[in-house]
Amino acid sequence: MPNEFEELLKIQRNIAARLMQENQTDNKIKFYNLIRNLKPTLKEQILIIAEQEGFSEEETLNLLGDLERDKMVIQDGAYIKVL
């Protein structure tokens, strides 16, 4: 049977996980708002724009992948089209 300390640790881990998920969602929204009014744009240009806004290249590529899975963008070769 878990003691109070173990229960508190479990609660803290759950809160930390939720905060991390909320942060990822906030970044996804911020990134989408950054690119949503762009016409089909070269991925390299999006990387530059995102970097100027504080996103790393890895984070930008991950966000593009997330948005593509969510059917919010299409990657067509070197171009990104926002739906």
C-alpha positions in Angstrom: 0.0 0.0 0.0 1.5 3.4 -1.0 2.3 5.8 1.7 1.5 9.5 1.7 4.9 10.4 0.3 4.6 8.0 -2.6 1.1 9.3 -3.4 2.4 12.8 -3.4 5.2 11.9 -5.8 2.6 10.2 -8.1 0.5 13.4 -8.0 3.5 15.6 -8.8 4.5 13.3 -11.7 1.0 13.6 -13.1 1.0 17.3 -12.8 4.4 17.6 -14.4 3.2 15.4 -17.3 0.1 17.5 -17.8 2.1 20.8 -17.7 4.5 19.3 -20.3 1.6 18.3 -22.5 0.0 21.8 -22.2 3.3 23.4 -23.1 3.6 21.2 -26.2 0.0 22.2 -27.2 0.8 25.9 -26.6 3.9 25.6 -28.8 1.9 23.8 -31.5 -0.7 26.6 -31.5 1.9 29.3 -31.5 3.8 27.7 -34.4 0.5 27.1 -36.4 -0.4 30.8 -35.9 3.0 31.7 -37.2 2.7 29.8 -40.4 -1.1 29.6 -41.1 -1.3 32.6 -43.4 1.6 31.5 -45.5 1.1 30.4 -49.1 2.8 27.1 -50.0 6.3 27.9 -48.6 9.7 26.2 -48.8 10.4 24.2 -45.7 13.7 26.1 -45.4 11.9 29.4 -45.2 9.6 28.1 -42.4 12.7 26.9 -40.5 14.2 30.4 -40.7 10.9 32.1 -39.7 10.4 29.7 -36.8 14.0 30.2 -35.6 13.5 33.9 -35.5 10.5 33.2 -33.2 12.6 31.1 -30.9 11.9 27.6 -32.2 14.8 25.2 -32.7 15.1 23.3 -36.0 14.3 20.0 -34.2 11.3 21.5 -32.6 10.1 23.0 -35.9 10.4 19.7 -37.7 8.6 17.9 -34.9 5.8 20.5 -35.0 5.5 20.2 -38.7 5.2 16.4 -38.3 2.6 16.8 -35.6 0.6 19.3 -37.8 0.8 16.9 -40.8 -0.5 14.0 -38.7 -3.3 16.3 -37.6 -4.0 17.1 -41.3 -3.3 20.8 -40.7 -0.4 21.0 -43.2 0.8 19.0 -46.2 4.4 18.5 -47.0 4.8 18.4 -50.8 8.5 17.8 -51.5 10.3 20.9 -50.3 7.1 22.9 -49.8 4.7 23.1 -46.9 1.1 24.0 -47.5 -1.1 25.1 -44.6 -4.6 23.7 -44.9 
